[in-house]
Amino acid sequence: MRPVHTALAVLVAAVWGFNFVVIEIGLDHFPPLLLSALRFLVAALPAVFFVGRPKVAWKWVLGVGAALGIAKFGLLFTGMDAGMPAGLSSLVLQIQAVFTAVLAAVVLRERPGRVRVTGMAVALAGIAVAAVDGGTSGPVLGFTLVVAAAACWGVSNVLTRKASPPDALNFMVWVCTVPVLPLFGLSLLLEGPERDLAALRALDWSGVGVIAYVAWISTVFGFGAWGYLLRRYPASSVAPFSLLVPVFGMSSAALVLGEQVSGLRWVAAVLLVGGVALTSLAPARSRAGTAAGTAAVSAQSRPAAAGASPAR
């Protein structure tokens, strides 16, 4: 990769990592489901009027919108609101690579090789260590919800692979339109209209900045830049930069929010990032004889995260 594009990939990882800190700040202003709904509303409008019609079938837009927008981000924001630390959330969410590999083996018939199976085992060991650390410093419910969010991200990764959108930004902008009304409805039902109205009436510049960051910088810029890199370079060259997301997430949470990073969490980070690297970058073998890597699955859909995780 050219140095300027390497710098762009690192910048996107930093944007997505810092996004967890911004979400944590945003949860002081909004209920989690309302914040998620506002994020997708602002990301979709007015961009949806400029990207043209969807370039894939509507079933893929709706499927990814439901799995990624409603389920993954709804669970992630709720888990963080339940007490899951921002830095630990950015780390645990990377277990999506394991869920993606397992689902790809079942749905796409991509047989994992020995290296990938080893990577999944190492990553799961990292999650076990993170669970022990989280159990001593945070609520079990929040940890469980973030793991569930990672599973939903794995579903959206496989759906995105099946859709194979030719334009990642166009696809993601349309995906962002899907969860808006369901998330608003769920917020009214579960969080209550009084709480939602109180949050909107108390909206200040800090709240506006949070929404602008998670919608435009993390979503539109992050996904657009990541899709641009994927169009210019092989997924195997771009995907490794996503492993920097928890590094930036944990470090920025420590610097901005004052989160303590325990020794167990560092052990979990090494195991999880190393396992995800093996899982994502090792080639997979199709039963039909076609080589396919889950790195491509994760990387192609990383513009959907994120947030990319990304999204984040």
Disulfide bonds with the S-S distance in Angstrom:
none
